Structure formats: C-alpha cells, structure tokens
Amino acid sequence: MATITAADVNKLRTITGAGMMDCKKALVEADGDFDLAIENLRKKGQKVAANRSDRESTEGAAIAVVSADKTTGVVITLNCETDFVGKNEGFVKLATELANQALNYATREEFLASDFHGITVADKLIEQTGVIGEKIEVASFARLSGAFVGSYIHAGNKIATLVALSASVDGAEEASRNVAMQAAAMNPIALDEAGVDASIIEKEIEIAKDQLRQEGKPEAMLDNIAKGKIQRFYKDNTLVNQDYIKDGSMSVAAYVKSIDSGLTVTGFSRVALG
C-alpha cells in the first residue's frame, strides 16, 4: 500500500480541480498511481453526468474574449445548475480559460474536440461535472471577426457581447465597447433591416393590421399604416437603428459615425444565460 501524502493529494487537486477528500480517496483506490487516480475521477464524472443529463443548466458564466490583434472575438456560456456554482471564482476562471481556447476554433464542435491540458474540452466538462456535482456544459458559442472587434461582459457574467466595426480607428475601443453594452442591454434581434427574417416582418405586419382593424381603421389604409409600424419595429429591434442608450438624441449608427465619419457596425454576437 503506497503512502499518500498531503502533497500528493494537493497535486492531484491542482490537476483535476476535485475536492481534497475525493482526491485522497482516488489516490488510495489507485494505490498512489496518479494516472489511474485521474482516470477514476473522470469515470466518476461520467457517472454523475449520466445521472444529471436531464437536468436544466441555466446558470453559469457568459464570457467574451477578443484576440490580441482585435480582429476576432468569441463568446461562450459555461452553464451549470445553480447560481452558487456559477458565481464561484474557480468556475468563472475555468469559463474564461475555455473562452480563450475557443478563440482558436471556428465551431463549437471543433472547440469541444480540442485538447485542454491533455484531455478534450468535452471530457473536461464531464470531469468537472463529477468534481462539482452539477451538469456542466458549453451551451452557447459564437465567433465574430472584423476590422476591429470589441467586447462587453455584463456584471455577474450573465450576458456577454461582441461588436465588430468597419475600421480600426482612434476611439474604436471605446466605441465597440459602448455598442457591445448596447447590445447586451437592448437585446436587438438583428444588426439592421436586412438581417431580420422575412417571416418575422410578415408576422409583425399581420399583428399591426389586426390592431388597426380593432381600432376601426379603414381596410384601404392598413398597408400604409402597418408599414409605418414596421419602421418603428426596426428602430426598436435592430442594433444600428436603436436609440443610443447613452444619448437618446442619436441612433447607434449615428453614434458610431460621431467617432469617425466612415465608421459602421458590421456585426455583433450576444449570448445570455437562461
């Protein structure tokens, strides 16, 4: 029987993130064999993951990170079951580390299959499910590229956003963050009119017409009035047309042009828990 020291337990804890007692038990069962102890902890994670596969994981941390050259960003949510775990410093640290790795991959599938300290990201999530005792998953993954990409994480890591601008100009850092904050707060459904699905517009037009009929408006007037309501819909629900939250006298598009006359918003991504 191998002698299990406190240093051994702490080393395994550092490698896996498991609790001290779990690490000690795993080492004892593995007779001091670190590789076997790690494998046993991961098997425990698989069992816990299987048992909790039908649980809802709507808490966690939403994280946005941007590449050093400011041309690419990624937003992810690392989800868990309880707010208590989601606010844990170690959990947020893991989410941030995973988001930084996700920068290197175009899709969620490629990211989950990538190597993370000797195991895949997918296996790391299973391992952490065993460590924490809750269902852990990367529920959201979005990547954005542009001439300049900025980010914003809402307080408490509940919402994370990215915004791409058409050029890297003086003031782009602040402008992209402000517009990313706008996207977090106002939750636009699209960048501009062109990004709104036609089925949504058709539905909004029908809703507007029904409301107008109930108000007694003549049928011949419905189309023109409904078109006006659709313009209001665009103003409320598309990012560049929304009133800028820090100055309601201008739109987001106008705010960006106030930074540089040729500057435009070319894209955004938003992820949120829940």
MOFENQUI-V233699 format. One record per pair of residues at least 24 apart in sequence whose ideal C-beta (glycine too) atoms are under 10 Angstrom apart, sorted by the first residue. I is the first residue (numbers start at 0). J is the second residue. If there is no record, write none. Layout:
BEGIN
i,j
I,J
I,J
END
This chain:
BEGIN
i,j
0,27
0,30
0,31
1,26
1,27
1,29
1,30
1,31
1,32
2,31
3,27
3,29
3,30
3,31
3,36
4,31
7,31
7,33
7,36
8,36
11,36
11,37
11,40
12,130
14,40
14,116
14,117
15,40
15,41
15,44
15,116
15,123
15,126
15,127
15,129
15,130
16,40
16,89
16,90
16,92
16,93
16,123
16,126
16,127
16,129
16,130
16,131
17,41
17,43
17,44
17,126
17,127
17,129
17,130
17,131
18,130
18,131
18,132
21,129
21,130
22,130
37,117
37,118
37,126
39,129
40,126
40,129
40,130
41,118
41,122
41,123
41,125
41,126
41,128
41,129
41,130
42,125
42,126
42,129
43,125
43,126
43,128
43,129
43,130
44,122
44,123
44,124
44,125
44,126
44,127
44,128
44,129
44,130
44,131
44,132
44,135
45,122
45,125
45,126
45,128
45,129
46,125
46,128
46,129
47,125
47,126
47,127
47,128
47,129
47,130
47,131
47,132
47,133
47,134
47,135
48,124
48,125
48,126
48,127
48,128
48,129
48,133
48,134
48,135
48,136
49,125
49,128
50,128
50,132
50,134
51,80
51,128
51,132
51,133
51,134
51,135
52,128
52,134
52,136
53,134
54,79
54,80
54,133
54,134
55,80
55,134
55,273
56,80
56,81
56,84
56,85
56,128
56,133
56,134
56,135
56,136
56,138
56,272
57,81
57,82
57,85
57,138
57,272
57,273
58,82
58,83
58,84
58,85
58,86
58,90
58,133
58,157
58,272
58,273
59,84
59,85
59,86
59,90
59,91
59,94
59,133
59,135
59,136
59,137
59,138
59,139
59,156
59,157
59,272
59,273
60,84
60,85
60,86
60,87
60,90
60,91
60,92
60,93
60,94
60,95
60,97
60,98
60,152
60,155
60,156
60,157
60,159
60,272
61,85
61,94
61,98
61,138
61,139
61,152
61,153
61,155
61,156
61,157
61,158
61,159
61,160
61,183
61,269
61,270
61,271
61,272
61,273
62,91
62,93
62,94
62,95
62,96
62,97
62,98
62,99
62,101
62,150
62,152
62,156
62,159
62,270
63,95
63,98
63,141
63,143
63,148
63,149
63,150
63,151
63,152
63,153
63,156
63,158
63,159
63,160
63,161
63,162
63,179
63,183
63,268
63,269
63,270
64,95
64,96
64,97
64,98
64,99
64,100
64,101
64,102
64,150
64,152
64,159
64,161
65,102
65,143
65,147
65,148
65,149
65,150
65,161
65,175
66,99
66,102
66,103
66,144
66,148
67,102
68,147
68,148
68,167
69,145
69,146
69,147
69,148
69,149
69,150
69,163
69,164
69,167
69,171
69,172
69,175
70,143
70,144
70,145
70,146
70,147
70,148
70,163
70,167
71,102
71,103
71,142
71,143
71,144
71,145
71,148
71,161
71,163
72,98
72,102
72,141
72,142
72,143
72,144
72,145
72,148
72,149
72,150
72,159
72,160
72,161
72,162
72,163
72,175
72,179
72,266
72,268
73,97
73,98
73,99
73,100
73,101
73,102
73,103
73,104
73,105
73,110
73,140
73,141
73,142
73,143
73,144
73,148
73,150
73,159
73,161
73,268
73,270
74,98
74,101
74,139
74,140
74,141
74,142
74,143
74,150
74,151
74,152
74,158
74,159
74,160
74,161
74,179
74,267
74,268
74,269
74,270
74,271
75,100
75,101
75,107
75,110
75,137
75,138
75,139
75,140
75,141
75,142
75,159
75,270
76,136
76,137
76,138
76,139
76,140
76,141
76,156
76,157
76,158
76,159
76,270
76,271
76,272
76,273
77,124
77,127
77,135
77,136
77,137
77,138
77,139
77,156
77,272
78,124
78,133
78,134
78,135
78,136
78,137
78,138
78,139
78,272
78,273
79,127
79,128
79,131
79,132
79,133
79,134
79,135
79,136
79,138
79,272
80,128
80,131
80,132
80,133
80,134
80,135
81,131
81,132
81,133
82,155
82,157
82,272
83,133
84,127
84,131
84,132
84,133
84,135
85,133
85,155
85,156
85,157
85,272
86,155
86,156
87,131
89,127
89,130
89,131
90,127
90,131
90,133
90,135
90,156
91,156
93,123
93,124
93,127
93,131
93,135
94,135
94,137
94,156
94,159
95,152
95,156
96,123
97,123
97,124
97,137
97,140
98,137
98,140
98,152
98,159
101,137
101,140
101,141
101,142
102,142
104,140
104,142
105,142
105,144
106,140
106,142
107,137
107,138
107,139
107,140
107,141
107,142
108,140
109,140
110,137
110,140
110,142
111,136
111,137
111,140
138,270
138,272
139,268
139,269
139,270
139,271
139,272
140,268
140,270
141,267
141,268
141,269
141,270
142,268
143,265
143,266
143,267
143,268
144,265
144,266
145,175
145,264
145,265
145,266
145,267
146,171
146,262
146,263
146,265
147,171
147,172
147,174
147,175
147,262
147,265
148,175
148,179
148,265
148,266
148,267
148,268
149,173
149,174
149,175
149,176
149,177
149,178
149,179
149,180
149,267
150,175
150,176
150,179
150,180
150,268
151,175
151,176
151,177
151,178
151,179
151,180
151,181
151,182
151,183
151,184
151,269
152,179
152,180
152,183
153,179
153,180
153,183
153,184
153,271
155,272
156,272
157,183
157,270
157,271
157,272
157,273
158,182
158,183
158,184
158,186
158,269
158,270
158,271
158,272
158,273
159,183
159,268
159,269
159,270
159,271
159,272
160,184
160,186
160,267
160,268
160,269
160,270
160,271
161,266
161,267
161,268
161,269
161,270
162,190
162,238
162,251
162,255
162,264
162,265
162,266
162,267
162,268
162,269
163,190
163,263
163,264
163,265
163,266
163,267
163,268
164,255
164,258
164,259
164,262
164,263
164,264
164,265
164,266
165,255
165,259
165,261
165,262
165,263
165,264
165,265
165,266
166,258
166,259
166,261
166,262
166,263
166,265
167,262
168,258
168,259
168,260
168,261
168,262
169,258
169,259
170,255
170,257
170,258
170,259
170,262
171,255
171,258
171,259
171,262
173,258
174,251
174,254
174,255
174,256
174,257
174,258
174,259
174,262
174,264
175,255
175,258
175,262
175,264
175,267
177,243
177,244
177,245
177,251
177,254
177,255
177,258
178,238
178,239
178,241
178,243
178,244
178,251
178,252
178,254
178,255
178,258
178,264
178,267
179,264
179,267
179,268
179,269
180,244
180,245
181,238
181,239
181,241
181,242
181,243
181,244
181,245
181,251
181,254
181,264
181,267
182,238
182,241
182,251
182,264
182,267
182,268
182,269
183,244
183,267
183,269
183,270
183,271
184,241
184,244
185,235
185,236
185,238
185,241
185,242
185,243
185,244
185,251
185,269
186,236
186,238
186,269
186,271
187,235
187,236
187,237
187,238
187,239
187,240
187,241
187,251
187,267
187,269
188,232
188,233
188,235
188,236
188,237
188,238
188,269
189,233
189,236
189,237
189,238
189,239
189,240
189,267
190,237
190,238
190,239
190,240
190,251
190,263
190,264
190,265
190,266
190,267
191,233
191,237
191,238
191,239
191,240
191,252
191,263
191,264
192,229
192,230
192,232
192,233
192,236
192,237
192,239
192,240
193,237
194,237
194,238
194,239
194,266
194,267
195,229
195,232
195,233
195,236
195,237
199,232
199,236
200,229
200,232
200,233
203,228
203,229
203,231
203,232
203,233
203,236
204,228
204,229
204,232
206,232
207,231
207,232
238,264
238,266
238,267
238,269
239,263
239,264
239,265
239,267
END
